[in-house]
Structures are given as structure tokens and as C-alpha cells.
Amino acid sequence: MPNTTASTTPCSRKLADFPRLLRLIGLVLSLIAWPVHAQTPARIAYGEIQRENGDYVINADIDLNLNPRVEDAIRHGIAVYFLLDARIESPRWYWLDETVVSETLNYRVTYHALTRSFRLAIGSFHQSFDSLEAAVRTMTRVRRWRVAGVDELEPGQSYKVALRFRLDPDLLPRPFKVSALGSRDWSIDTDWMNWTFLSAGVSAE
């Protein structure tokens, strides 16, 4: 009797992925069909920069209410990414301000159906929560975020600090990325919060 060998062709793999693709498209269509709800724009309610030992760190509080479409996407297992951007600029009277520091803090919010928990990743740090609300509260309370070393800034000089929080649609699955284009529900982007501070510089030894 001749030997038979089982093999998986690219076509069969595509057919196996087809039901998953249909479910994803169905979810996207259902979210698009939701009525648009008025929502309070996200904003940075508080921000400060402080020297801590040999670093400058930022503390900030962000007002953020996720709308039903974004919440539902997360609860269905879609990973949603957010960014916190910080800039430190040196004013120049003769030209545009010079950007001395440009840093971004990356967030990822996901739901794990097996453990029925929400997972928040902040950079390489991960933490699980029983509710989406708890994960969002932690994400929007920024504490001791290192943005620069003391030696990166000139002692006793005035600098401008700018801070912004936003949803990153570029990392959404392709069907969601398409639906996010021009959608107010997926456009979560605070205005830049700006303030000035006087650098402490390096302490003399």
C-alpha cells in the first residue's frame, strides 16, 4: 500500500483563517453602525517636570473617557495603543525653538478572555486589572516618567515643556485602521499642554 503524507497548503491555511476574518469584519461593521455619542474631549489636566536625583521626571494627570466604540473593541480582544509625547525645547530669539528632548511613552490595553482581565502595558511594564476602568485610571495617572538626564540641560536655563496624549490608530488591525480614518470616535488626541521651567543643572561637587 503506498504511503500517504498529510500536508497543509497555503490555500487550506487561508480557508482556516476565513471564519476569523469574517468575525473581525462583522465586529468592525457593528462598531461603525453604532450611533455617534457626544463625548468629553480628552485633555491633560495637570503636568509638571521635576528633578529627581540625576534625572528630570514628568508627573501628569489625563482626563480620558473612552467612548463605547473603543471600549467595545477592547472588550472583544482588540489591542488598542496610546502614546504620551513629551518635548523639551530651548527658546531661540533668532530662529525656531530647538528641540532638546523628544520622548514617547507607549501604552497597550488588551482584554484576556481566559482570565477575564484587562492588561495594561506601559513600555516593558505589564499589569492586570479586573476592570477596564481601573486600567484606564492607571494609564492616565503618570508618575515619575524619566524624560531627560540632568546633564542634558544647561544649568539655570529656561526651557519649554510640551505634553500630549493620543490614541495611535496605526497599530490597529487593518479593518479597524480603515474605519478609524476620519472617525471622531477613534480620534483621541489632547491638545499640547505647554509650560516653562528653569533647569537646576548639575550640582557642584
C-alpha positions in Angstrom: 0.0 0.0 0.0 1.5 3.4 -0.9 2.4 5.8 1.9 0.3 8.9 2.1 1.6 12.1 3.6 -0.7 14.8 5.1 0.3 18.4 4.1 -1.1 21.8 4.6 -1.3 24.0 1.6 -1.3 27.8 1.7 -4.9 27.6 0.3 -6.1 25.5 3.3 -4.5 27.8 5.8 -6.3 30.7 4.2 -9.6 28.9 4.4 -8.9 28.1 8.1 -8.4 31.8 8.7 -11.5 32.8 6.8 -14.0 32.4 9.7 -11.8 34.6 11.9 -11.6 37.2 9.2 -15.4 37.2 8.9 -15.8 37.7 12.7 -13.4 40.6 12.6 -15.2 42.2 9.7 -18.5 41.7 11.4 -17.2 43.4 14.6 -15.9 46.3 12.6 -19.2 46.8 10.8 -21.2 46.6 14.1 -19.0 49.3 15.6 -19.3 51.5 12.5 -23.1 51.1 12.8 -23.2 52.4 16.4 -24.7 55.9 16.8 -22.2 58.6 17.5 -22.3 59.8 21.1 -21.1 63.2 22.2 -18.1 62.8 24.4 -15.9 65.0 26.5 -12.6 65.6 24.7 -9.5 64.1 26.3 -7.3 66.7 28.0 -4.2 66.9 30.2 -5.5 68.3 33.5 -2.1 68.6 35.2 1.5 68.4 34.3 4.8 69.1 35.9 8.5 68.4 35.5 10.8 67.8 38.5 14.4 67.0 39.1 14.8 63.6 40.9 18.4 62.7 41.7 20.2 62.8 38.3 17.1 62.9 36.1 14.2 65.0 35.1 10.8 63.3 35.5 7.3 64.2 34.5 4.1 63.8 36.5 0.8 64.3 34.8 -3.0 63.6 35.1 -5.0 63.0 32.0 -8.8 63.3 31.7 -9.9 60.5 29.4 -13.4 58.9 28.9 -13.3 56.1 26.3 -16.3 56.1 24.0 -18.4 53.0 23.6 -16.8 52.0 20.2 -13.3 52.0 21.6 -14.4 50.2 24.8 -16.3 47.5 22.8 -13.2 46.9 20.6 -11.0 46.3 23.7 -13.6 44.0 25.3 -13.7 42.0 22.1 -9.9 41.4 22.3 -8.6 44.2 20.0 -5.4 45.7 21.3 -5.6 49.5 21.5 -2.5 51.6 21.7 -1.9 55.0 23.2 1.0 57.4 23.2 2.2 60.1 25.6 4.6 62.5 23.9 6.9 64.9 25.7 9.1 67.6 24.3 11.6 70.0 25.9 12.6 72.9 23.8 15.2 75.7 24.2 13.8 79.1 23.1 15.8 80.9 20.5 15.0 84.6 19.6 16.7 84.4 16.2 15.2 81.2 14.9 12.7 78.4 15.7 13.0 76.9 19.2 15.5 74.0 19.4 14.1 70.6 20.5 16.5 69.3 23.1 14.4 66.3 24.3 11.7 64.3 22.5 10.3 61.2 24.3 7.3 59.0 23.9 5.7 56.6 26.4 3.9 53.7 24.8 0.7 52.1 26.2 -1.2 49.0 25.1 -4.6 48.0 26.5 -5.9 44.4 25.9 -8.5 42.0 27.2 -7.8 38.4 28.0 -10.9 36.3 27.8 -9.4 33.2 29.7 -8.6 35.2 32.8 -11.3 37.8 32.2 -8.8 40.6 33.0 -7.6 43.7 31.3 -3.9 44.1 30.8 -2.1 47.4 30.6 1.4 47.5 29.2 3.4 50.7 29.8 6.7 50.3 27.9 8.0 47.0 29.2 5.9 47.0 32.4 2.8 44.9 32.5 -0.1 44.9 35.0 -3.5 43.2 35.0 -6.8 44.7 36.2 -10.3 43.3 36.9 -11.9 46.2 35.1 -11.2 48.4 32.1 -11.9 51.5 34.2 -9.1 50.5 36.6 -6.6 50.1 33.7 -7.5 53.5 32.3 -7.1 55.2 35.7 -3.6 53.8 36.0 -2.8 54.7 32.4 -3.9 58.3 32.8 -2.0 58.9 36.1 1.6 59.4 35.1 4.2 59.4 37.8 8.0 59.7 37.7 8.4 59.3 34.0 12.0 59.9 33.2 12.4 62.1 30.2 16.0 63.5 30.5 19.2 63.4 32.5 20.3 66.5 34.4 23.4 66.8 32.2 21.2 67.1 29.0 20.0 70.6 30.0 22.0 73.7 30.6 22.1 74.8 34.3 19.8 77.7 35.2 18.3 78.0 31.7 14.6 78.4 30.9 13.1 75.6 28.8 9.6 75.0 27.3 7.9 71.7 28.0 5.1 70.3 25.8 3.0 67.2 26.7 0.3 65.4 24.6 -1.7 62.2 24.9 -3.2 60.4 22.0 -4.6 57.1 20.6 -2.3 55.5 17.9 -4.5 54.2 15.1 -1.5 53.0 13.1 -1.2 49.8 15.2 -4.9 48.8 14.9 -5.8 45.7 12.8 -6.3 46.7 9.2 -10.2 46.7 9.2 -10.2 49.0 12.3 -7.5 51.2 10.8 -9.7 51.8 7.8 -12.8 52.6 9.9 -10.7 54.9 12.1 -9.9 57.2 9.2 -11.9 60.4 9.7 -13.9 58.9 12.7 -14.3 61.1 15.7 -14.6 58.1 18.0 -11.1 56.9 17.1 -9.6 60.4 17.2 -8.5 60.6 20.8 -5.8 63.4 20.9 -5.4 66.0 23.5 -4.1 69.5 22.8 -0.5 70.1 23.7 -0.1 71.3 27.2 2.8 73.8 27.4 4.7 75.4 30.3 8.2 76.7 31.1 10.6 75.8 33.8 14.1 76.7 35.0 16.6 73.9 34.9 18.5 73.1 38.1 21.6 71.9 36.3 24.3 69.6 37.8 25.2 70.2 41.5 28.7 71.2 42.2 30.8 68.5 44.0 
